[in-house]
Amino acid sequence: MHLSQLFHYPIKSCSGNALETAKATERGLAFDREWMLTDENGELMTGRKWPRMVQIRVTPTATGIQVNAPDMEPLEIHQDRYQMARPTSVWKYDFDAYWGDSEADDWFSFCLGADARLLYIGEQSNRRLRIDPSIRFSFADGYPYLLIGEGSLQDLNSRLSQPVSIRQFRPNLVIDGCEAFAEDQWQRIRIGEVEFELIKPCVRCSFTTVDPDQGILSADHEPLKTLNRYRMTPDGVTFGQNLVARNTGTLSLGDPVEILAYR
């Protein structure tokens, strides 16, 4: 088994970047979900309600990020402007993030057709993992990493009339050479030089029905409709596994994957 695909998503719910190598820390992959959008009331904005967000391309730079989108001019955003603490929350977890650039807010508001505010997680995140408060992490939903096996996607696509891309599930880590849903049985793994603990299955929502290229919701509610028939649990429909990293290191495509413990 090997690491076959690697992604980060610099702004939560916006387009991801396929990587060849990335630094992995307890907080997550470098640059992953260090930024997020809220509405004028401070409520989190996601692709569930604003599917066009997936068409916003985000490129990390030496001083922050550059954003671009169809029919929009690119914009450079400098993280050193983000100094003003603002209370915010991600799925009922309250913490402080940082605001500082009204020009960026105007750009996103025009792009999405709704008042938007861009927030930065900060050099040292104020958000802590519920199961281990010693771990500070980013604007990711509940855990710093998401892993999916290629076999699981192949199994799903065999049940669909129109196959979907792995990008629809927004993983950080994709593993090849394993059977469908083998990852459900793993407890601890090592990828290259980094050891991970698998915490829980990832419960999926309607965001999985957003076409990552077109930025529109699927009219037939796929692939969630099909997953609902065979991946339903008491917690909801699951696909992929949430992880935490237990050390810092560099991940690269082709890194071997070793199973250290099973559930």
N, C-alpha and C positions, 0 to 999 in steps of 0.2 A: 504494500500500500504506500501511496505517496501523496504529497500535497500537490494537487493538480491545478487549483485556481485559488487566487488570493485577491481580496477586495477590501477597499476602505470607502467610506462615505463621509467626506469632510463636513457636509451640512446634513443634519438628520432629515431623512425623507427625500433628499435631492439625489441626483445621479451619482452612481458609484464609479470608482476607478479600478480597473484590473491592474494588478501589480505583478512584478517578477520577484520582488523582495521587499521586506518591510520589517521594521523594528517592532517587536512585541513586548509589552510591559503588562503589569497588573491592570493598568488603566485601559488597555486595549491596544490595537494597532496604532502606530504613529499616524496622527491626523484624523483618526476615525471619529466622526460625530463630535468634533470639538465646537461646532456651531449648530444653532437651531433657530427656527423662526417661531415667534409667538404673534398673536393678534394684539390689538390695542389694549386689551384687558389682561395681557400676560398669559393667555391660554396657549398651550402648545398647538402649533399648526403642523399637520402631517399629511402625507399623501392619501390618507383615507378620505379626507374631505377635499383636499386640493391636489388631485392627481397630476396636475401640470408640474408640480414640484419635481417630478422625476426627470423632466426635460431640462432642468437647470444643471448645467455642467460646472463642476467646481474643481479648480486646480490649486493645490498648495503652492505657495511661493515662499521666498526667503523672509518676507515680511508679513505674510498672512495668507490670503487666498485671492484668486481671480474667479469671477463668476461670469457665465454667459448662458444665453438661452435663445431659442428661435425668435426672430424679430426684435431682439434686444441688443444693445451695444454692450460689449464686455466692460466689467467694472473691477478695479483693483480695490481690495479691502485690506486695511492695515490693522493688525491685531493690537498694536500699541495704542490705538485710539480707544480701545475698549477697557476703560478704567472705572466706570461708574457701576457700582454693585446694584443689581436689580433682583428682587425676589422672584423666583419662578418655581415651576414644578414639572416633573415628568411622571405621569401616572401616579399622582397622589404623594409623591416624594418631594418635599419642599426643600429648597436650598437657594443659595445666591449664585447668579451668573453675572456677566458683565455686558454693559451696553455702551455705545459711544459714537455711532456714525449715522446721522440722519440721512445722508446721501445714500447709504446702503439700504436703509429702510424704504426710501422712496423707490429705489430700483426694484426691490422685491414686491412692494405694493403694486407698482405698475405692472409687473410681470404676472402677478397672480390675480389682479383685479380685486384685491382686498387689503385692508390696512395690515401691514406686517412690520415686525421689529426683529432685527437680527441680534442674537445674543452669542457671546463667546464663553466657553467653559472656564477660561483662565489658565495661567501657567500651572497652577495647582488646583485641581478641581475641589469644589466644596461639596460635591455629591459623594455619598458613601454607599457601598454595597450593603443591602439589608442583612444578608446572611453573614457578612464579615465586614463590620464597620472600619476595619483597618485599611480596607481597599477603597481608594478613591477612583472614580471612573467618570466616563464622559456622559453625553446625552443619549446613549443607547437605551433602549426600553428598560431592560432589567438587569442585563449582564453584559460584560465587556466584549464577549465573542459569541458568534454563531457559526456552527459547523454543520455541513450537510455532506452525505456521501453521494457520489455520482450514481451509484446503484439505486438509491432511493428515488432520484429524479427519473431515471430510466424506467423504473417500475411505474411511477405516476404517469409518465408520458405514454406508456403502453396502454393505459386506460382512457386516454383522452383522444378525441377526434382531431384536435389541433395541439401538437406538442408545445410546451412552454419552455422558456429559458430559465436556467438557474438564477439569472438576474432578478427574476420576479420574486424570489425568496430572500434576496439581500443578505447572503451569507458573507462572512469574512473568510472562512476556510472551507475548501472543497477537497474531498478525499476521493481518490480513485482506487480501484482494485479491491473493493469490498462489496459484499452482497447488499441487497436492498435492506435498509433500516438496520444494518449491523451496528450503526452508531448508537442505537437505542440501548444496546447492552454494554457499552463501554463506560467505565468509571474514571479511569485515569489513562492518559495517553502521552506520548512524547512525539513531537514533530520536530525533526532536526534537533536543535539544542534546547527547545522550550517544552516544559512539561505543563500539561493542562489537566484540570479536573472538570469532568462533565457534571453539571449541577442538576439540570432538569430539561425535559423536552420543551421545545419552543411552541407555544400556542399561537396559531396563526389567525389572521384577521382578513378583512376585505382588501387590505393593501396588496395582498398576493394576487388580486384580480386586476391590478393596474398594469397595462402594457408599458414596459420600461422605455420603449422607443416613442410611442404615440402619446403617452401621458393621458390615457383614457381608461375608464373602468370597463371591464369585460361585460358585454351585454348578457352573456349566459352564465355569469358568476363563476366561471372556471378560472383556475383549477380548484378553488375552494369547494365548489359543489361536489366534485368527485372525491376530494379528500374527506369530505364530510361522511361519505359512505363507508370508508374503511380505515380512517385514522382518527375517529372520534374517541375521546377519553372523558372521564368525569370533569376534567378541567377545560376541555374544548378540543378542537382539531389541532393535532400536533404534526410538525414536519421540521426536522432538524433538532440540534441540541445546543443548549446554552452552556458556555464554558467560562472558567476563569483561568488565567495563567498563574503558575506558581513560581516562575522566575522570569527574568528578562533575557531576551536573546534576539537573534535575527532569523526570520523565516524566509525561505526561498522556494520557488517552484521546484518540484522534484525531491524535496526533502522526504526522507523515509518516515513512515508513521509506525510507531510501536505501541501495542496495547500493553499497558502496565497492570491494569486491574479491570475486572468485569463487575457488573452489578449483580 
